[in-house]
Amino acid sequence: MATFIIYAVWLINKAISIYMLAIVVYALMSWFPNAYGTAFGRFLARIVEPFESLFNFATIGMISLAPIVALAVLSFVQMGVSYLGQLLVGY
């Protein structure tokens, strides 16, 4: 049972890390003209925009801090999943 919990925590943490990477790539795409219009840009928009739109309140002027807040929230979730896994396994 402990092996399953360790594997599940590892898998969840990897999925969160991949999603965090997608957020970073999506944010960096704003530096390149017409990057959001590509197939890859539209794919990332469908994945990232729903979660990032929860944090649209975080703006300073015309600069959106939504990706930074989203990454902070995901890192807290990742730490929480790791801590819960440690509690369940008992080490």
C-alpha positions in Angstrom: 0.0 0.0 0.0 2.9 2.4 0.8 4.4 1.8 -2.6 1.1 2.8 -4.3 0.9 6.0 -2.2 4.5 6.9 -3.0 3.8 6.3 -6.7 0.6 8.3 -6.7 2.2 11.3 -5.0 5.1 11.1 -7.5 2.7 11.0 -10.4 0.6 13.9 -9.1 3.7 16.0 -8.5 5.0 15.3 -12.0 1.6 16.3 -13.5 1.7 19.5 -11.5 5.3 20.2 -12.7 4.4 19.6 -16.3 1.4 22.0 -15.9 3.6 24.6 -14.3 6.0 24.3 -17.3 3.0 24.8 -19.6 2.1 28.0 -17.8 5.7 29.3 -18.1 5.8 28.5 -21.8 2.4 30.1 -22.4 3.6 33.3 -20.5 6.8 33.4 -22.6 4.9 33.1 -25.8 3.6 36.6 -25.3 7.1 37.9 -26.2 6.8 36.5 -29.8 4.4 38.0 -32.3 1.6 35.7 -33.4 2.7 32.9 -31.2 -0.8 32.5 -29.7 -2.1 32.0 -33.3 -0.2 28.8 -33.9 -1.6 25.4 -33.3 0.7 25.0 -30.3 -0.4 28.4 -28.9 -4.1 27.5 -29.3 -3.4 24.1 -27.6 -1.7 25.8 -24.6 -4.4 28.4 -24.4 -7.1 25.7 -24.1 -5.1 24.1 -21.3 -3.7 27.1 -19.4 -6.4 29.9 -19.8 -9.1 28.3 -17.6 -6.9 28.0 -14.6 -5.0 31.3 -15.2 -8.3 33.2 -15.6 -9.0 32.5 -11.9 -6.2 34.9 -11.1 -7.0 37.8 -13.5 -7.5 40.1 -10.5 -3.6 40.3 -10.1 -2.7 43.1 -12.5 -0.5 46.1 -12.2 -1.4 48.5 -14.9 -1.3 46.5 -18.1 1.0 43.8 -16.6 -0.8 40.7 -15.6 0.6 38.8 -12.7 -1.8 35.9 -13.2 0.9 33.4 -14.3 3.0 34.2 -11.2 0.0 33.7 -8.9 -1.0 30.5 -10.6 2.5 29.1 -10.3 2.6 30.1 -6.6 -0.8 28.3 -6.0 0.4 25.2 -7.8 3.6 25.1 -5.9 1.6 25.2 -2.6 -0.6 22.4 -3.9 2.5 20.4 -4.8 3.9 20.9 -1.3 0.6 19.9 0.2 0.4 16.7 -1.9 3.9 15.8 -0.8 3.2 16.5 2.8 0.0 14.4 2.7 1.9 11.6 1.1 4.4 11.7 3.9 1.7 11.6 6.5 0.0 8.6 4.8 3.2 6.6 4.4 4.5 7.6 7.9 8.1 8.7 7.2 
